[in-house]
Structures are given as C-alpha cells and as structure tokens.
Amino acid sequence: MGSNSNPIGVIDSGVGGLSMVIALDQLLSSEEIVYVADPLHFPYGEKAKNELIHIVSSLVSYLNENLKAKLIITACGTISSNCLEELSALFQVPIIGIIDPASREAVRKTKTGKVVVLATSATVKSSTFQKHIQRIHSSITVKEEAWPEFVEAVEKGLHQTDDWRKWIHTQLIGFQQENFDTIIMGCTHFALISSFFQDIAETTFEIINPAIATAQEVKEYLAKSNLLNPSELSKKRIIVRGNSTNMKKTIQKYTDLQKINIEAFPEKIIENFINKAQRYCTPASTPM
C-alpha cells in the first residue's frame, strides 16, 4: 500500500477531537481517519508537561508504528501548545498542531486587532497562542482565558444549560466592552460546539474553529507532498482508551458520525509503545 493510502491520525483526550474528524471528513472525504481519544487521561489541560509527553508519545507511537499513519494531528490545544516541538523531535511522521492554523485565521479575520483565546489552563499558561499571533502581527492584542470547568461540561454533554448560556453571554459582553471582535476556540472541545458559541455571540464576534483552519492546512500539505488518497472510498475509525460513554453520547448528535463504530483501545499492543515512550520521557514533576 502506498503512503498516500495510509491513514491520517488524530489525537485528543476526549470528545473535542471529533471536531477535527468532522472538518477532515468535509474537506478530505477520501481519506482514512483514525481518531484515538484518551478519556483515560482526561483532562490533558491539567497535567504536567512531562507526564503529558509520556502519555501522548505512546499514542503517537501506536499510530505511527502500528497503523502507519502518514500524518498525525494533535487535535488538542494543550498538546499543540506544550508538546509539539518535543513530539516532532521524537518521531519522523509529520505532526501538525492547531495553534498556527487558528492563529493565522484569527489575524486574517480581526478588524479591531483584539483577539480572545478560550482554552485549557495549560494552554493559557504557555502563552503559545499569544506568541504565535504576535509573531504574525505584533500589534494585535491577545487575551487568553482558561475555562477548565466548561471543558468538562462539554466532555459530559452538559454545556447547553440556561446557567452556562447566561455565564457565557456575560463573558462575551465583557469581551465586547473591551473591543475584542474575534474569539479562537483554543480547545477542540470548544471547537466541537463552535455553532453553540456563534448562536450566543450572534454577529458580534468572529468565531475561529481551529479544526476547520487545521483541516484546510492539512489538505494543502498533503497536496503539496503528493500524499492525497486517490481512492473514492473513505474509512473513519474512533478508538477510545478508557470509558467510551461520553463518546457514544456525543457521536449520536452528529449524523455523519453515527455510522462509525467505537473500538476499544488495544491495551496489550500499547504496552510495547508505553515502554518506548518511557525511554523518551522523564517522570512527571510539578503540575502545570
């Protein structure tokens, strides 16, 4: 099998990465996509960097060595902002994060030059979005906010309550009063419900879905590298490490995802990759 027929791998801690699966399916319908979700270690955003590299290295090893992925997307703001450089140095397979594509899209869309990033605690602490955006355009003001409780609500499908709607509406009013006009869903859990944000924001804000921006750049990369799959048949797989209850509930809300069977993560196989990952990483120390 040629490398252009090999799958695209997607990694995230929970349901948020489904936003990337949906975006890839819309732009690259002929590609095989394998999404490895890791609720066993959810949430990634509250973990120490070394621990996170250790966890994710085993998943990248599995996709790279066992499934022969031609490209891996870290569909997670935390991984993309904290571990991408280290992971790229450890593996030869191309690894793409969500930070650069979302940052470029935000710079294109903002009119006031003021951008909000909603993300996990680890992503906000890293200031990666701010660094990338200001590298593109130094005069843009970036406000980064961590909403860890809301990430958990989205993971459990509990975000569409009146209380959460009111709370978000209040936050958006505050952003508007400060003249911000563009919001990046800096966590793919938020990207998955970007239409929910858009409904509340109405026309006041540009909502940047990093999954869509990243999928577009993946398509351009594959075309430039002659790695597009020529087949008209596509296959989508969801492999869950840990409890799949939230994943099963979430995919029922998306017609295009309902036909995908959820597979259990092959723990016996992964033991080999965990051992390899242990050689890559040092023990976790102080939490981020």
Backbone as CSV, one residue per row, in Angstrom:
resi,resn,N_x,N_y,N_z,CA_x,CA_y,CA_z,C_x,C_y,C_z
1,MET,0.851,-1.205,0.000,0.000,0.000,0.000,0.879,1.245,0.000
2,GLY,0.639,2.162,-0.888,1.415,3.386,-0.935,1.119,4.267,0.250
3,SER,2.067,5.154,0.564,1.902,6.002,1.742,0.717,6.949,1.616
4,ASN,0.345,7.279,0.347,-0.798,8.184,0.198,-2.110,7.522,0.590
5,SER,-2.129,6.184,0.687,-3.337,5.476,1.115,-3.354,5.226,2.621
6,ASN,-2.280,5.570,3.304,-2.226,5.383,4.745,-3.110,6.415,5.454
7,PRO,-3.514,6.121,6.686,-4.479,6.995,7.365,-3.878,8.285,7.923
8,ILE,-4.758,9.220,8.212,-4.428,10.410,8.988,-4.798,10.103,10.434
9,GLY,-3.870,10.282,11.354,-4.144,10.049,12.764,-4.548,11.334,13.462
10,VAL,-5.478,11.220,14.392,-5.935,12.365,15.192,-5.879,11.962,16.661
11,ILE,-5.358,12.838,17.505,-5.233,12.545,18.930,-5.866,13.654,19.763
12,ASP,-6.621,13.259,20.784,-7.139,14.211,21.778,-7.532,13.413,23.015
13,SER,-7.833,14.133,24.099,-8.156,13.452,25.353,-9.602,12.966,25.419
14,GLY,-10.492,13.594,24.659,-11.903,13.215,24.766,-12.683,13.536,23.511
15,VAL,-13.901,14.051,23.677,-14.802,14.237,22.538,-14.413,15.409,21.648
16,GLY,-13.579,16.316,22.150,-13.253,17.516,21.380,-12.658,17.230,20.019
17,GLY,-11.852,16.185,19.920,-11.212,15.854,18.650,-12.178,15.450,17.559
18,LEU,-13.422,15.173,17.929,-14.434,14.883,16.906,-14.617,16.070,15.966
19,SER,-14.347,17.274,16.468,-14.435,18.457,15.608,-13.456,18.343,14.453
20,MET,-12.293,17.753,14.724,-11.290,17.571,13.671,-11.723,16.478,12.693
21,VAL,-12.305,15.410,13.208,-12.801,14.334,12.342,-13.852,14.884,11.382
22,ILE,-14.757,15.692,11.906,-15.824,16.282,11.089,-15.231,17.201,10.018
23,ALA,-14.294,18.062,10.409,-13.684,19.002,9.462,-12.892,18.270,8.383
24,LEU,-12.151,17.243,8.780,-11.377,16.466,7.804,-12.301,15.732,6.840
25,ASP,-13.397,15.199,7.349,-14.334,14.465,6.504,-14.971,15.386,5.468
26,GLN,-15.182,16.649,5.839,-15.779,17.602,4.908,-14.812,18.007,3.807
27,LEU,-13.529,18.171,4.163,-12.536,18.639,3.195,-11.787,17.513,2.487
28,LEU,-11.657,16.370,3.174,-10.856,15.260,2.650,-11.643,13.959,2.793
29,SER,-12.758,13.898,2.117,-13.679,12.776,2.299,-13.111,11.440,1.858
30,SER,-12.066,11.457,1.025,-11.497,10.186,0.556,-10.438,9.627,1.504
31,GLU,-10.083,10.388,2.519,-9.016,9.965,3.425,-9.525,9.046,4.535
32,GLU,-8.679,8.083,4.895,-8.962,7.278,6.078,-8.503,8.070,7.304
33,ILE,-9.380,8.170,8.288,-9.079,8.935,9.501,-9.202,8.013,10.698
34,VAL,-8.180,8.003,11.528,-8.206,7.216,12.755,-8.078,8.177,13.931
35,TYR,-9.148,8.290,14.696,-9.150,9.180,15.853,-8.940,8.371,17.127
36,VAL,-7.840,8.646,17.816,-7.569,7.993,19.089,-7.917,8.976,20.208
37,ALA,-8.979,8.680,20.921,-9.412,9.511,22.048,-8.922,8.871,23.345
38,ASP,-8.554,9.718,24.302,-7.907,9.217,25.511,-8.594,9.709,26.791
39,PRO,-9.884,9.397,26.978,-10.555,9.828,28.217,-9.955,9.216,29.478
40,LEU,-9.161,8.155,29.311,-8.488,7.571,30.471,-7.605,8.609,31.167
41,HIS,-7.062,9.552,30.379,-6.183,10.578,30.937,-6.791,11.980,30.844
42,PHE,-8.098,12.067,30.631,-8.776,13.372,30.596,-8.795,13.976,31.998
43,PRO,-8.557,15.312,32.139,-8.241,16.275,31.080,-6.740,16.457,30.896
44,TYR,-6.314,16.621,29.645,-4.913,16.872,29.362,-4.477,18.233,29.911
45,GLY,-5.398,19.179,29.921,-5.066,20.565,30.265,-4.637,20.798,31.693
46,GLU,-4.770,19.803,32.562,-4.388,19.971,33.959,-3.177,19.115,34.322
47,LYS,-2.490,18.568,33.311,-1.365,17.668,33.577,-0.008,18.364,33.420
48,ALA,0.986,17.822,34.123,2.351,18.322,33.972,2.853,17.997,32.571
49,LYS,3.745,18.824,32.062,4.229,18.675,30.689,4.905,17.325,30.467
50,ASN,5.789,16.910,31.357,6.491,15.642,31.168,5.541,14.456,31.174
51,GLU,4.551,14.517,32.048,3.549,13.449,32.100,2.772,13.395,30.798
52,LEU,2.427,14.571,30.287,1.645,14.639,29.050,2.442,14.112,27.862
53,ILE,3.720,14.470,27.776,4.560,13.962,26.694,4.635,12.439,26.761
54,HIS,4.753,11.919,27.958,4.806,10.473,28.155,3.531,9.795,27.643
55,ILE,2.379,10.344,28.019,1.083,9.775,27.627,0.912,9.825,26.108
56,VAL,1.152,10.998,25.544,0.883,11.206,24.124,1.902,10.479,23.252
57,SER,3.132,10.330,23.722,4.148,9.609,22.938,3.720,8.182,22.642
58,SER,3.069,7.546,23.613,2.626,6.171,23.392,1.538,6.124,22.315
59,LEU,0.684,7.151,22.262,-0.381,7.195,21.252,0.199,7.471,19.867
60,VAL,1.163,8.395,19.807,1.818,8.684,18.524,2.558,7.446,18.027
61,SER,3.226,6.743,18.939,3.937,5.511,18.559,2.976,4.488,17.974
62,TYR,1.814,4.333,18.591,0.814,3.373,18.106,0.334,3.740,16.705
63,LEU,-0.008,5.012,16.512,-0.480,5.452,15.195,0.625,5.346,14.149
64,ASN,1.834,5.671,14.550,2.956,5.688,13.619,3.429,4.277,13.258
65,GLU,3.636,3.443,14.265,4.255,2.140,14.030,3.258,1.031,13.713
66,ASN,2.102,1.073,14.357,1.134,0.002,14.154,0.181,0.302,13.011
67,LEU,-0.282,1.533,12.909,-1.265,1.892,11.881,-0.642,2.622,10.699
68,LYS,0.646,2.934,10.770,1.378,3.555,9.651,0.740,4.866,9.186
69,ALA,0.353,5.699,10.127,-0.247,6.993,9.773,0.741,7.831,8.966
70,LYS,0.245,8.508,7.945,1.116,9.349,7.110,1.239,10.757,7.680
71,LEU,0.355,11.076,8.608,0.316,12.399,9.219,-0.472,12.274,10.520
72,ILE,-0.055,12.984,11.554,-0.786,12.955,12.824,-1.122,14.382,13.235
73,ILE,-2.366,14.567,13.630,-2.830,15.878,14.088,-3.074,15.822,15.595
74,THR,-2.438,16.722,16.317,-2.725,16.837,17.750,-3.910,17.788,17.885
75,ALA,-5.103,17.205,17.870,-6.342,17.994,17.882,-6.652,18.430,19.309
76,CYS,-5.698,19.094,19.904,-5.778,19.452,21.317,-4.899,20.669,21.515
77,GLY,-5.479,21.734,22.049,-4.707,22.946,22.266,-3.570,22.748,23.237
78,THR,-3.797,21.911,24.261,-2.766,21.675,25.273,-1.543,20.997,24.669
79,ILE,-1.757,19.915,23.917,-0.629,19.220,23.285,0.054,20.137,22.279
80,SER,-0.744,20.810,21.467,-0.206,21.662,20.410,0.631,22.803,20.971
81,SER,0.245,23.304,22.135,0.951,24.452,22.706,2.113,24.062,23.602
82,ASN,2.119,22.842,24.139,3.119,22.457,25.122,4.087,21.363,24.682
83,CYS,3.665,20.505,23.757,4.445,19.292,23.477,4.816,19.090,22.019
84,LEU,4.354,19.935,21.137,4.522,19.672,19.700,5.989,19.617,19.287
85,GLU,6.783,20.512,19.818,8.205,20.540,19.465,8.892,19.249,19.888
86,GLU,8.600,18.789,21.111,9.215,17.563,21.619,8.749,16.342,20.832
87,LEU,7.460,16.261,20.547,6.927,15.122,19.803,7.497,15.077,18.382
88,SER,7.612,16.240,17.756,8.150,16.301,16.399,9.610,15.867,16.355
89,ALA,10.322,16.109,17.460,11.724,15.705,17.528,11.867,14.201,17.761
90,LEU,10.853,13.582,18.352,10.913,12.165,18.687,10.495,11.253,17.547
91,PHE,9.647,11.772,16.642,9.068,10.924,15.604,9.312,11.514,14.219
92,GLN,9.479,10.642,13.246,9.695,11.099,11.873,8.389,11.434,11.161
93,VAL,7.281,10.867,11.621,5.994,11.161,10.991,5.662,12.647,11.196
94,PRO,5.140,13.328,10.169,4.750,14.735,10.332,3.646,14.870,11.383
95,ILE,3.812,15.815,12.298,2.826,16.068,13.341,2.409,17.531,13.256
96,ILE,1.122,17.763,13.117,0.590,19.115,12.952,-0.323,19.446,14.130
97,GLY,-0.151,20.645,14.689,-0.999,21.108,15.781,-2.047,22.099,15.300
98,ILE,-2.840,22.609,16.231,-3.931,23.521,15.861,-3.585,24.989,16.071
99,ILE,-2.433,25.280,16.683,-2.117,26.660,17.066,-1.882,27.564,15.858
100,ASP,-0.959,27.164,14.987,-0.618,28.003,13.829,-1.801,28.270,12.906
101,PRO,-2.543,27.234,12.487,-3.673,27.488,11.588,-4.724,28.421,12.195
102,ALA,-5.042,28.207,13.470,-6.052,29.053,14.127,-5.549,30.482,14.290
103,SER,-4.258,30.626,14.603,-3.682,31.961,14.777,-3.713,32.745,13.471
104,ARG,-3.334,32.083,12.387,-3.342,32.762,11.086,-4.759,33.181,10.694
105,GLU,-5.723,32.306,10.956,-7.108,32.629,10.624,-7.611,33.809,11.449
106,ALA,-7.255,33.861,12.721,-7.687,34.962,13.589,-7.100,36.291,13.126
107,VAL,-5.832,36.277,12.735,-5.182,37.501,12.247,-5.871,37.991,10.982
108,ARG,-6.281,37.063,10.142,-6.995,37.452,8.913,-8.365,38.050,9.206
109,LYS,-9.025,37.550,10.237,-10.424,37.919,10.477,-10.617,39.160,11.362
110,THR,-9.724,39.407,12.310,-9.960,40.507,13.242,-9.900,41.868,12.553
111,LYS,-10.820,42.739,12.930,-10.845,44.106,12.405,-10.381,45.104,13.456
112,THR,-10.603,44.765,14.732,-10.193,45.669,15.810,-8.759,45.398,16.270
113,GLY,-8.193,44.270,15.831,-6.854,43.913,16.261,-6.812,43.385,17.680
114,LYS,-7.960,42.840,18.142,-8.034,42.319,19.509,-8.686,40.931,19.475
115,VAL,-7.936,39.916,19.951,-8.348,38.514,19.829,-8.397,37.856,21.202
116,VAL,-9.479,37.110,21.451,-9.621,36.324,22.673,-9.335,34.862,22.351
117,VAL,-8.616,34.178,23.237,-8.383,32.742,23.112,-9.005,32.058,24.322
118,LEU,-9.924,31.123,24.079,-10.526,30.331,25.147,-9.885,28.955,25.108
119,ALA,-9.313,28.506,26.227,-8.525,27.278,26.183,-8.444,26.620,27.558
120,THR,-7.542,25.644,27.671,-7.303,24.974,28.946,-6.279,25.774,29.751
121,SER,-6.126,25.412,31.020,-5.166,26.108,31.888,-3.742,25.983,31.350
122,ALA,-3.387,24.781,30.878,-2.025,24.555,30.384,-1.737,25.384,29.135
123,THR,-2.708,25.479,28.240,-2.523,26.265,27.021,-2.357,27.739,27.353
124,VAL,-3.188,28.227,28.255,-3.104,29.636,28.644,-1.777,29.923,29.328
125,LYS,-1.354,29.024,30.191,-0.085,29.222,30.907,1.097,29.284,29.948
126,SER,1.016,28.542,28.861,2.119,28.516,27.889,2.204,29.799,27.057
127,SER,1.097,30.532,26.964,1.016,31.761,26.152,1.352,31.514,24.678
128,THR,1.192,30.267,24.232,1.596,29.924,22.868,0.774,30.654,21.816
129,PHE,-0.532,30.758,22.025,-1.364,31.476,21.053,-0.907,32.930,20.930
130,GLN,-0.680,33.566,22.064,-0.237,34.959,22.036,1.077,35.105,21.270
131,LYS,2.025,34.214,21.543,3.323,34.274,20.870,3.167,34.094,19.361
132,HIS,2.348,33.123,18.956,2.184,32.847,17.526,1.438,33.975,16.830
133,ILE,0.408,34.490,17.462,-0.362,35.576,16.839,0.488,36.832,16.704
134,GLN,1.210,37.169,17.756,2.009,38.399,17.710,3.253,38.239,16.836
135,ARG,3.658,37.000,16.584,4.734,36.769,15.631,4.244,37.092,14.220
136,ILE,2.959,36.797,13.969,2.370,37.086,12.656,2.105,38.580,12.511
137,HIS,1.557,39.176,13.589,1.215,40.602,13.562,1.429,41.153,14.969
138,SER,2.526,41.851,15.172,2.958,42.242,16.519,2.017,43.207,17.233
139,SER,1.174,43.915,16.485,0.328,44.926,17.117,-0.996,44.366,17.649
140,ILE,-1.278,43.086,17.392,-2.549,42.507,17.831,-2.522,42.215,19.332
141,THR,-3.588,42.593,20.004,-3.746,42.327,21.433,-4.409,40.966,21.609
142,VAL,-3.850,40.148,22.486,-4.376,38.796,22.701,-4.742,38.617,24.173
143,LYS,-5.972,38.202,24.415,-6.442,37.913,25.777,-6.717,36.414,25.853
144,GLU,-6.027,35.710,26.762,-6.191,34.259,26.883,-6.902,33.921,28.193
145,GLU,-7.940,33.105,28.100,-8.703,32.726,29.283,-8.854,31.210,29.366
146,ALA,-8.658,30.671,30.567,-8.841,29.234,30.810,-10.233,28.986,31.364
147,TRP,-10.939,28.065,30.710,-12.274,27.684,31.172,-12.312,26.168,31.424
148,PRO,-11.551,25.654,32.388,-11.478,24.201,32.598,-12.808,23.562,32.987
149,GLU,-13.619,24.287,33.761,-14.917,23.724,34.165,-15.833,23.553,32.956
150,PHE,-15.718,24.480,31.998,-16.576,24.384,30.820,-16.102,23.270,29.897
151,VAL,-14.783,23.037,29.838,-14.252,21.902,29.072,-14.872,20.608,29.581
152,GLU,-14.933,20.478,30.897,-15.502,19.271,31.487,-16.990,19.154,31.192
153,ALA,-17.693,20.296,31.200,-19.121,20.284,30.883,-19.363,19.825,29.453
154,VAL,-18.523,20.276,28.527,-18.651,19.865,27.121,-18.358,18.378,26.988
155,GLU,-17.326,17.894,27.670,-16.966,16.479,27.615,-18.139,15.599,28.035
156,LYS,-18.897,16.076,29.033,-20.023,15.293,29.554,-21.347,15.623,28.865
157,GLY,-21.295,16.570,27.921,-22.515,16.962,27.214,-23.481,17.757,28.062
158,LEU,-22.944,18.502,29.032,-23.795,19.231,29.979,-23.709,20.750,29.801
159,HIS,-23.232,21.189,28.643,-22.981,22.621,28.451,-24.189,23.430,28.008
160,GLN,-25.231,22.768,27.530,-26.362,23.511,26.961,-27.438,23.823,27.998
161,THR,-27.018,24.214,29.168,-27.974,24.583,30.213,-28.166,26.091,30.200
162,ASP,-29.263,26.564,30.785,-29.500,28.010,30.870,-28.407,28.707,31.659
163,ASP,-27.936,28.054,32.711,-26.888,28.666,33.540,-25.603,28.881,32.745
164,TRP,-25.200,27.853,31.959,-23.992,28.004,31.167,-24.176,29.048,30.069
165,ARG,-25.359,29.072,29.447,-25.621,30.072,28.409,-25.516,31.487,28.971
166,LYS,-26.108,31.691,30.148,-26.057,33.018,30.777,-24.620,33.397,31.128
167,TRP,-23.880,32.415,31.633,-22.497,32.691,32.032,-21.659,33.082,30.824
168,ILE,-21.798,32.333,29.728,-21.039,32.632,28.512,-21.446,33.987,27.950
169,HIS,-22.753,34.257,27.947,-23.249,35.540,27.437,-22.616,36.699,28.221
170,THR,-22.506,36.536,29.528,-21.898,37.570,30.374,-20.428,37.769,30.017
171,GLN,-19.715,36.647,29.787,-18.302,36.752,29.410,-18.151,37.458,28.059
172,LEU,-19.045,37.144,27.123,-18.959,37.745,25.789,-19.239,39.243,25.840
173,ILE,-20.170,39.657,26.696,-20.436,41.091,26.858,-19.175,41.802,27.342
174,GLY,-18.477,41.149,28.280,-17.228,41.724,28.778,-16.190,41.871,27.675
175,PHE,-16.069,40.857,26.828,-15.122,40.925,25.703,-15.500,42.064,24.748
176,GLN,-16.783,42.188,24.492,-17.259,43.221,23.568,-16.963,44.616,24.113
177,GLN,-17.151,44.788,25.410,-16.893,46.091,26.029,-15.423,46.469,25.936
178,GLU,-14.559,45.457,25.837,-13.125,45.719,25.696,-12.701,45.785,24.234
179,ASN,-13.676,45.756,23.333,-13.443,45.922,21.896,-12.797,44.708,21.230
180,PHE,-12.905,43.519,21.833,-12.459,42.301,21.163,-13.521,41.896,20.146
181,ASP,-13.083,41.424,18.981,-14.057,41.063,17.946,-13.867,39.648,17.393
182,THR,-12.821,38.946,17.855,-12.518,37.619,17.330,-12.205,36.678,18.492
183,ILE,-12.809,35.488,18.468,-12.598,34.511,19.534,-12.101,33.202,18.930
184,ILE,-10.951,32.733,19.413,-10.412,31.443,18.986,-10.874,30.363,19.951
185,MET,-11.467,29.301,19.415,-11.787,28.137,20.226,-10.479,27.370,20.435
186,GLY,-9.690,27.809,21.431,-8.336,27.296,21.616,-8.264,25.897,22.182
187,CYS,-9.406,25.310,22.416,-9.527,23.919,22.857,-10.539,23.270,21.917
188,THR,-10.246,22.084,21.394,-11.155,21.482,20.416,-12.488,21.057,21.037
189,HIS,-12.549,20.984,22.352,-13.856,20.778,22.986,-14.767,21.966,22.653
190,PHE,-14.193,23.162,22.648,-14.968,24.344,22.285,-15.234,24.378,20.777
191,ALA,-14.248,23.933,20.008,-14.420,23.894,18.554,-15.592,23.006,18.164
192,LEU,-15.769,21.907,18.918,-16.859,20.973,18.627,-18.215,21.649,18.742
193,ILE,-18.304,22.670,19.600,-19.585,23.362,19.807,-19.479,24.821,19.355
194,SER,-18.673,25.070,18.328,-18.482,26.450,17.862,-19.799,27.090,17.428
195,SER,-20.718,26.285,16.880,-22.023,26.839,16.490,-22.818,27.282,17.718
196,PHE,-22.617,26.615,18.842,-23.240,26.989,20.115,-22.752,28.380,20.538
197,PHE,-21.443,28.600,20.410,-20.888,29.918,20.717,-21.406,30.965,19.734
198,GLN,-21.453,30.597,18.450,-21.884,31.546,17.434,-23.328,31.968,17.663
199,ASP,-24.161,31.033,18.094,-25.565,31.366,18.380,-25.666,32.404,19.496
200,ILE,-24.844,32.247,20.524,-24.871,33.183,21.639,-24.233,34.517,21.236
201,ALA,-23.137,34.434,20.492,-22.416,35.643,20.079,-23.143,36.398,18.977
202,GLU,-24.017,35.679,18.242,-24.713,36.231,17.073,-23.683,36.781,16.090
203,THR,-23.770,38.059,15.714,-22.832,38.605,14.725,-21.757,39.481,15.373
204,THR,-21.699,39.453,16.694,-20.783,40.339,17.419,-19.329,39.917,17.265
205,PHE,-19.079,38.599,17.148,-17.718,38.085,17.101,-17.490,37.160,15.915
206,GLU,-16.252,37.144,15.449,-15.798,36.094,14.543,-15.367,34.923,15.424
207,ILE,-15.974,33.751,15.214,-15.610,32.573,15.990,-14.657,31.714,15.140
208,ILE,-13.444,31.527,15.615,-12.446,30.762,14.867,-12.445,29.318,15.347
209,ASN,-12.839,28.414,14.470,-12.820,26.982,14.750,-11.479,26.429,14.261
210,PRO,-10.582,26.058,15.183,-9.252,25.606,14.754,-9.282,24.315,13.949
211,ALA,-10.327,23.507,14.130,-10.426,22.255,13.378,-10.561,22.539,11.887
212,ILE,-11.380,23.513,11.540,-11.581,23.858,10.129,-10.300,24.456,9.540
213,ALA,-9.681,25.376,10.301,-8.442,26.006,9.823,-7.333,24.969,9.653
214,THR,-7.241,24.026,10.594,-6.201,22.997,10.526,-6.457,22.026,9.382
215,ALA,-7.716,21.626,9.207,-8.056,20.701,8.122,-7.681,21.291,6.760
216,GLN,-7.881,22.596,6.598,-7.527,23.246,5.341,-6.019,23.195,5.108
217,GLU,-5.243,23.421,6.164,-3.789,23.380,6.016,-3.287,21.949,5.801
218,VAL,-3.980,20.977,6.411,-3.626,19.567,6.183,-3.855,19.210,4.712
219,LYS,-4.958,19.660,4.167,-5.254,19.391,2.757,-4.170,19.978,1.850
220,GLU,-3.751,21.203,2.150,-2.715,21.855,1.350,-1.382,21.109,1.481
221,TYR,-1.083,20.653,2.697,0.173,19.925,2.925,0.187,18.600,2.165
222,LEU,-0.916,17.852,2.247,-0.990,16.563,1.564,-0.897,16.726,0.049
223,ALA,-1.552,17.770,-0.466,-1.498,18.014,-1.910,-0.074,18.361,-2.342
224,LYS,0.573,19.228,-1.573,1.940,19.649,-1.895,2.926,18.478,-1.797
225,SER,2.641,17.552,-0.871,3.534,16.410,-0.644,3.156,15.187,-1.459
226,ASN,2.138,15.350,-2.322,1.657,14.241,-3.146,1.218,13.055,-2.285
227,LEU,0.506,13.344,-1.203,0.056,12.306,-0.277,-1.467,12.184,-0.201
228,LEU,-2.171,12.882,-1.075,-3.628,12.756,-1.076,-4.022,11.342,-1.480
229,ASN,-5.039,10.816,-0.839,-5.519,9.464,-1.142,-6.364,9.497,-2.413
230,PRO,-5.982,8.763,-3.456,-6.737,8.791,-4.714,-8.036,7.993,-4.650
231,SER,-8.204,7.194,-3.617,-9.391,6.350,-3.512,-10.646,7.180,-3.277
232,GLU,-11.771,6.691,-3.769,-13.050,7.358,-3.507,-13.710,6.795,-2.258
233,LEU,-13.129,5.754,-1.711,-13.686,5.133,-0.503,-12.952,5.666,0.720
234,SER,-13.688,6.054,1.724,-13.078,6.560,2.939,-13.480,5.695,4.118
235,LYS,-12.639,5.689,5.128,-12.937,4.917,6.323,-12.634,5.775,7.534
236,LYS,-13.535,5.800,8.476,-13.341,6.571,9.694,-13.375,5.618,10.882
237,ARG,-12.386,5.726,11.737,-12.316,4.881,12.926,-12.182,5.756,14.167
238,ILE,-12.844,5.357,15.228,-12.692,6.017,16.524,-12.253,4.955,17.520
239,ILE,-11.076,5.151,18.084,-10.525,4.208,19.045,-10.432,4.927,20.390
240,VAL,-11.096,4.376,21.392,-11.179,5.059,22.690,-10.383,4.308,23.745
241,ARG,-9.514,5.039,24.399,-8.754,4.496,25.518,-9.436,4.939,26.815
242,GLY,-10.069,3.999,27.483,-10.800,4.343,28.696,-12.304,4.242,28.487
243,ASN,-13.044,4.972,29.283,-14.508,4.923,29.244,-15.044,5.615,27.998
244,SER,-15.855,4.910,27.218,-16.360,5.469,25.953,-17.773,6.032,26.060
245,THR,-18.310,6.144,27.267,-19.697,6.598,27.446,-19.935,7.968,26.840
246,ASN,-19.080,8.948,27.167,-19.255,10.305,26.642,-19.122,10.338,25.126
247,MET,-18.211,9.532,24.596,-18.011,9.486,23.148,-19.256,8.945,22.451
248,LYS,-19.818,7.884,22.993,-21.024,7.291,22.396,-22.186,8.271,22.400
249,LYS,-22.318,9.027,23.482,-23.402,10.019,23.577,-23.192,11.141,22.569
250,THR,-21.952,11.559,22.439,-21.657,12.702,21.576,-21.847,12.379,20.099
251,ILE,-21.377,11.221,19.655,-21.475,10.922,18.221,-22.925,10.763,17.768
252,GLN,-23.821,10.474,18.697,-25.235,10.358,18.329,-25.840,11.694,17.921
253,LYS,-25.148,12.785,18.256,-25.636,14.126,17.917,-25.220,14.559,16.518
254,TYR,-24.365,13.772,15.874,-23.833,14.137,14.556,-24.115,13.008,13.569
255,THR,-24.962,13.293,12.607,-25.412,12.277,11.655,-24.247,11.576,10.960
256,ASP,-23.250,12.353,10.554,-22.124,11.780,9.814,-21.245,10.872,10.671
257,LEU,-21.379,10.989,11.993,-20.542,10.192,12.882,-21.245,8.938,13.410
258,GLN,-22.553,8.912,13.305,-23.325,7.821,13.906,-22.974,6.452,13.330
259,LYS,-22.520,6.433,12.091,-22.214,5.161,11.432,-20.850,4.604,11.827
260,ILE,-20.070,5.380,12.573,-18.727,4.931,12.948,-18.789,4.103,14.226
261,ASN,-18.257,2.903,14.164,-18.204,2.059,15.352,-17.056,2.497,16.255
262,ILE,-17.318,2.505,17.540,-16.276,2.852,18.502,-15.522,1.588,18.898
263,GLU,-14.202,1.639,18.743,-13.356,0.498,19.090,-12.652,0.748,20.421
264,ALA,-12.395,-0.316,21.144,-11.638,-0.199,22.384,-10.156,-0.136,22.067
265,PHE,-9.454,0.659,22.813,-8.021,0.793,22.594,-7.316,-0.527,22.906
266,PRO,-6.398,-0.977,22.051,-5.724,-2.266,22.252,-4.646,-2.176,23.325
267,GLU,-5.042,-2.301,24.576,-4.113,-2.102,25.686,-2.907,-3.044,25.634
268,LYS,-3.109,-4.279,25.178,-1.976,-5.216,25.123,-0.930,-4.744,24.130
269,ILE,-1.413,-4.222,23.000,-0.481,-3.708,21.993,0.226,-2.466,22.515
270,ILE,-0.524,-1.619,23.209,0.035,-0.338,23.629,1.123,-0.492,24.671
271,GLU,1.165,-1.624,25.375,2.204,-1.813,26.390,3.593,-1.656,25.787
272,ASN,3.777,-2.145,24.567,5.067,-2.007,23.884,5.405,-0.536,23.640
273,PHE,4.374,0.228,23.263,4.600,1.631,22.961,4.790,2.452,24.232
274,ILE,4.153,2.029,25.325,4.364,2.704,26.611,5.822,2.541,27.033
275,ASN,6.357,1.329,26.862,7.749,1.091,27.213,8.685,1.970,26.384
276,LYS,8.360,2.129,25.097,9.169,3.004,24.248,9.047,4.452,24.711
277,ALA,7.819,4.838,25.058,7.594,6.218,25.489,8.354,6.521,26.771
278,GLN,8.500,5.527,27.649,9.227,5.726,28.887,10.692,6.068,28.627
279,ARG,11.210,5.576,27.538,12.590,5.906,27.189,12.712,7.331,26.693
280,TYR,11.582,7.860,26.138,11.605,9.210,25.600,11.502,10.274,26.694
281,CYS,10.819,9.913,27.803,10.362,10.933,28.734,10.920,10.740,30.133
282,THR,11.004,11.826,30.857,11.372,11.775,32.265,10.108,11.780,33.100
283,PRO,10.166,11.351,34.366,8.954,11.308,35.199,8.339,12.687,35.384
284,ALA,7.023,12.695,35.554,6.309,13.953,35.785,6.741,14.543,37.120
285,SER,6.777,15.863,37.162,7.149,16.501,38.411,6.073,17.466,38.871
286,THR,6.361,18.743,38.808,5.397,19.730,39.319,4.269,19.941,38.326
287,PRO,3.000,19.900,38.778,1.878,20.137,37.875,1.953,21.522,37.279
288,MET,1.399,21.634,36.049,1.433,22.945,35.374,0.398,23.858,35.992
